[in-house]
Amino acid sequence: MTLLLKLSRFIDWLNEQVGRGAFWLVLVVTLISAGNATMRFTIDYSSNGLLEIQWYLFAAIFLLTSAYTLQKNEHVRIDVLAGRFSPRSQALIDIIGTLLFLLPMVIMVLWLSVPLVVESIRIDEYSANAGGLLRWPVKILLPIGFLLLALQGVSELIKRIAFLGGRIADPNAKQDNPEAELAAAIAAAAAKGEK
C-alpha cells in the first residue's frame, strides 16, 4: 500500500501542476475574446481563427482541469444524499462509482478518441471555415485530458482504499474552503469599517 500511496501522491502532483497551469488559459482566452470583440466593433475586423482559438482554449481549460477538479473533490455529486452517509460509506460509494462508472467511461473515450486524433494528424486536418485553424492540436487534448482523468481516478481509488484500511485520513474531507475564507475576510473588513 505504501508504494500505491506514493503513486497516488505523484498523480496528484502531476494533475495539480497541469490544473494550475491550465488556469492561466482562462486569462489568455479572455484577452483574445476581448481583443477580438474590440477589433470587431472598432475597425470592423474579425477572424475565424481568433474565434476558433477561443473554442480550442475553452476545450483545453475543461479537459486539462477535470482531473484537478476530481482531485480537489469539487466535481458534481449528489451531496444531498452522500452527505448523510458516514465517511466510510462515502468512500465505498466512491470506490464503486470509480470502478463502475468513471474508469469504464474514461477508458471508452480514450479508446474511441485515439483513432480520431491519429487520423486528424495523418490528413493534416484543418477547420472547414475560412481562416480556420489546424484541428489535431485541439483533438489531441481529448486523450490527454481523459488520460489525466483516468490517472486521477486511480489515485482517488487508492486513497479511498487506504482510508478504509486506516492508512490515511478521510480523502473526502475538505482541506480548504476558499469561499469560507473569502466570507471571513469580507466580514473582518466590514467589522473594521464599522469601528
ZATOR-287720 format. One record per atom (N, C-alpha, C): residue in one letter; y, x negated, z negated. Coordinates in pm, whole numbers, plus 50000, padded with zeros to 5 digits. Each point is the difference from the previous one (the first is absolute). Layout:
<sites>
AYXZ...
</sites>
This chain:
<sites>
M498804991750000M501205008350000M501264991350000T499954988349938T501164991149995T500434995950141L499044996650083L500304996150139L500615011950076L499475011949978L500545011950067L501435003049953L500284997949873L501355002249951L500974989750058K499544987750023K500844990050067K500285004450143L498985005150068L500185005350135L501015011449998S499885008949903S500925011349987S501434995149980R500194989949916R501354994549977R500564993850128F499154993250077F500464994250126F500435011050098I499195010550012I500345011250089I501305006449955D500155002049870D501245005749946D501194991250035W499854986749984W501084990750032W500365000950149L498985000150086L500225000650144L500785012650037N499545011449952N500675012650035N501385001149936E500194993649886E501334999649938E500964992450091Q499564988650052Q500854991950088Q500325007550130V498985005950061V500215007450125V500905012049976G499745007449892G500815011949969G501454996749974R500244989849920R501384996049971R500704994750124G499264993050084G500594995350127G500355011550091A499155010150003A500245011550088A501205008349954F500354999149871F501185007249953F501254996150078W500084987450040W501174995150074W500115006650137L498885005150050L500055006850130L500825012849992V500115005749881V500835012049984V501464996550031L500454988649950L501364995750029L500184997450150V499034993350060V500084996850143V500085012750083V499105009649972V499995012350079V501295008049977T500554999449880T501265006949972T501144993950080L500064986850004L501064993250076L499875002750150I498774999750051I499805002950142I500395014350032S499605009249914S500335014250021S501515002249996A500674994049902A501465001549990A500694993550120G499524988450041G500594993350116G499815007950127N498815005450018N499725008150119N500875012550003A500135006749886A500835012049993A501474996650025T500464989049944T501394995850020T500274997150147M499094992850064M500184997050143M499975012750085R499135009349962R499895012350078R501285008149994F500635000549883F501205008249985F501294992750035T500014986849997T501244992750030T500094995550145I498924994550052I500064995050139I499025007150091D499435011049950D499105008450079D498834991950059Y499404991649915Y498854992150044Y498855002149901S498825001750054S498815001249918S498854993250073S498994996449925S498874992850057S498695005849949N499075002250092N498675004449958N499334989349914G500264987450032G499444989149922G500455000549855L501305003149978L500505001049863L499385011949926L499825011150071L499355011549938L498544996849966E499314993550094E498604997049976E499814989849889I500894990249989I499844990249892I500165006849865Q500825010549992Q500115007649876Q498675006649966W499365005950101W498705006349977W498964989649960Y500034988550066Y499054989449969Y500184995149857L501264998249960L500264995349864L499625010549897F500225012650031F499585010649909F498484999649984A499274998350110A498544998849993A499604988049916A500704988850017A499704988049922A500235002549851I501105006649968I500305002949860I498895008549940F499635010550068F498975009149949F498654993049987L499584993050105L498674993950000L499894988049907L501054992149991L499934987949919L500275002449852T500545011649966T500235003049858T498995009949942S499105005250080S499055009849946S499064993749897A499554987650024A499144993349903A500774996849872Y501254996050015Y500864997249885Y500205012749916T500185011150068T500175012849932T498745003749921L498844997750061L498745002649929L499884990849880Q500344987550016Q499934990349890Q500875004349883K501195005050028K500945004149896K499705014049946N498935006050051N499575013249954N501085010550024E500694998850114E501095009250035E499635008850119H498754999950040H499575008250112H499925014649956V499905008850096V499955014349971V498665003349937R500065006749890R498785004849935R500335013049928I499005006749957I500215012949933I500054997349850D501164995449953D500164996449859D499925012049908V500285011850053V499925012049916V498585001549946L499024997050083L498605000849955L499554987049936A500224988850069A499494987249952A500654995949868G501245003849979G500704996549877G499395006149876R499195010250016R499375006749886R498714993049956F499504991050086F498744993249968F500274987349921S498964995449932S500104987449926S500104988450099P500484988449954P500074988450090P498644996550061R498935001549925R498664996950054R499635009950112S500315012749980S499715010150103S500854997550125Q501264996149980Q500864996750113Q499454988150077A499494990049928A499424988250066A498785004150082L499185008849946L498835004950074L500415007750125I501015008349987I500525007450116I500504990250106D500714989649957D500524990050094D498864992650070I498954996849927I498854993150059I499345008850106I499775012549965I499385009350095I500905002150121G501295002049976G500945002050110G500094987950092T499984988249942T500054987750080T498754998550085L498845002449938L498744998250073L499735010950104L500385012249968L499685011250091L501105003350101F501244996749967F501105004050088F500804988050054L500574992249910L500904989250044L499294989850089L498974993649950L499364989450077L499355005050130P499295011450000P499475004750129P501105003250103M501115005949954M501105003150093M500624987350055V500214990149913V500614987550042V499094992650098I498724999849971I499044993350089I499985007050136M500045013250001M500005007350126M501264996950082V501174999949935V501244996850072V499954985850054L499524990649920L499874986150047L499084999450122W498875006549992W499025000150108W500585005750129L500795010449987L500575006650118L501254993050053S500744993249912S501274994150044S499854986450068V499014992349962V499854986550057V499855000550152P499145008550057P499925000350147P501315003950068L500795008849938L501305003850056L500954988050004V499994992149894V500864988249994V499554989750103V498714997750007V499464990350096V500365004050142E499855012750032E500335004850135E501494998950028S500835003149900S501454998950017S500424985650027I499384990649930I500304985950024I499504995850138R498805004550036R499404996250128R500845004250118I500545012349995I500775005150114I501504997249985D500384993249892D501404997049976D500835012950005E499585009749920E500555013650003E501475000449956Y500805006750080Y501405002649968Y500215015149986S501075003549934S500405014049989S500295005450139A499755012850020A500285006550128A501505002850017N500774998949893N501445002650007N500734988250063A501045003150074A500834989450061A500594991549888G499854987050011G500514991049897G499165000049874G498805005750010G499115000749884G499404986449966L499334999749887L499484987549946L498514998450023L499554987849978L498584996850001L499315008149891R498835005650029R499355009049904R499034993249903W499344988850042W498964994849912W500524995149864P501254995149989P500444995949866P500005011449898V500345011950045V499985011249905V498575005149981K499204999450105K498625004649987K499184991149908I500324987149998I499244990849915I500265002649852L501105007249971L500285003549861L498975009649943L499365008050086L498985009449951L498854992849931P499294991050068P498904993349928P500494991249885I501174993850014I500504991649891I500285008649876G500735010950020G500345008849888G498775006149935F499045004450081F498815006249943F499064989749939L500004987750050L499234989449936L500574997049861L501324999149991L500634998049869L499695011549905L499995012250054L499685011749918L498544999649955A499104995950087A498584998749963A499844989649889L500674988750017L499924989549897L500535005249866Q501115007450005Q500555005249874Q499065010449941G499345007950085G499005009549949G498884992949926V499554988750055V498964992049934V500534994649866S501244995250000S500614995149877S500085010949894E500425011950040E500115011149906E498625004149948L499014999550086L498625003049960L499534990049894I500264987250024I499624989549904I500695002549866K501285003350004K500755002249875K499475012149924R499655010850072R499495012049931R498644997149936I499154992650069I498694996649945I500164990849879A500914990350011A500274991049887A500565007749881F500845009750026F500545008349892F498895007749930L499125006150078L498895007649941L499084990949920G499914987250041G499194990449926G500734993649883G501255003849976G500754994849888G500574986150023R500084995750125R500484986450030R501514999250016I500665010950040I501455000150020I500595012949945A501325000349989A500705012149957A499985010350112D500425012049968D500015011150096D500884996850121P499404998850119P500814997050119P500875011750046N499725012049949N500825011650037N501275001049917A500074992449891A501185000549914A501184994150076K501135006449990K501204995350067K500524987749927Q500134988950076Q500524987749940Q501525000649987D500655005150101D501455001049996D500415013450058N501145004649957N500475012950046N501474998450038P500274996750128P501394997550039P500905012249981E499465012050015E500815012049982E500465001349855A499084997149906A500355000849858A501014989149963E499814988150058E500944989149974E501395003550052L500085005850119L501285003950057L500665010949916A499195009849958A500555010849916A500534994449869A499294990449940A500464993949875A501294992250022A500104993050112A501224992350029A501185009350021I499795011250069I501075009750023I500445006349868A499025003249913A500325005849870A500784990249915A499604987250005A500704989749922A501434998350051A500195000150132A501334998650058A500875012249964A499395011850002A500745012249964A500404999649853A499104995149915A500314999249856A501144990149977K500014989050073K501104990249989K501335006250042G499945008150106G501215006350052G500595010349907E499175006149914E500475010349908E500674994149878K499714987349971K500574993849879K501424995850019
</sites>
